[in-house]
Amino acid sequence: MIRVAVVGQMVGRNRGYVTTQGEILSDGLEKEGYRVVSVSALPNRYLRVADIIKTLIYRKRDIDLQCLQVYSGPSFFIADIASKLGKILGHKMVMVLHGGALPEFMVRFPRWTCRVLKRADALIAPSAFLARAVVPYGLHVQVIPNIIHLSHYPYRHRQIIGPRLFWMRKFHPIYNPDLAIRVLARLKNKIPEASLVMGGQGGILELEVRRLAEKLGVASSIRFLGYLDMAAKVKEGDAADIFLNTNHVDNMPVAVVEACAMGLPVVATAVGGVPDLLTNEETGLLVPDDDDDAMAGAVMRLLGDSKLTGRLSVKGRQLAAHSSWEEIFPQWERVFNEVMGSQEQLR
């Protein structure tokens, strides 16, 4: 029976934090019969590093393979430490690349990132965007999409819709939340009843975004809901008609896949891996980065074209189905078998 340590940010185990892909993977593997060590759920980055080191050492006899979640920025230190320790302890190493900022990080620190990533027995990315980014460094990456549990997201077909907008990310510069405010302001010049729900963890921009809403005279048409758990996410998603993804930087945004699963037509900035995820006019509408005129125009198209809206709703659900656990688990099992040097079942 294979013994897997899923290592990285597991902070979604704490109330008020977004569930991470590492958590979804580790929980899914455990339900499939794998013996899983999951670390670390500590929100503080420095304590998380200490917890990972301690766990890998004390549980070394319980681990055959380390499935390491790799993020750029300060979190890359965790990948460096955990992978080096894993190699010392004799673990097989599967690294999972995350985040639309990782390609830029590799350009800034090519020797460091290559040194760390070359410790992997297999490299996985959730999008072709990240897979392409490592090709110039002589690395090969397999694409396995991010996971959602499709049954958690009830589908409602959209065709004739209202101007009820939904935005769901963190209030951080890379997610560009003020674009959603500017889009709403443009819409309300033509459709006074237009509204916006903004859900997500508070961040460094939340106060600025609220001030912008007041300045543009649209604050009364916005509900700021904070972090949304699964029940709240589904409730708000069901009540909305259009999902806005306003990011400056992105990879394979789970929030977009979740919106597609619920039948929400998506209007998204064409940045990073989003054009790899969404096909313009088929599974979403893509607009230039930070262009409120273009995004508002795309929303107006959906409001006036029931055929287009219905197509995006149906095909979005089909897209989301490719990220279901039932489709993704066999792909992970195949990777684990290959890394462990056996094609037989190892669980």
PyMOL commands that set and color helices and strands:
alter all, ss='L'
color gray80, all
select helices_A, chain A and resi 11-13+21-31+45-58+60-62+73-88+102-108+110-117+128-133+135-137+150-152+173-175+178-188+206-215+219-221+230-239+254-261+274-277+292-304+306-321+325-339
alter helices_A, ss='H'
color red, helices_A
select strands_A, chain A and resi 3-7+35-39+65-70+92-97+122-125+142-143+164-168+195-199+222-226+242-245+266-269+285-287
alter strands_A, ss='S'
color yellow, strands_A
deselect
rebuild
show_as cartoon
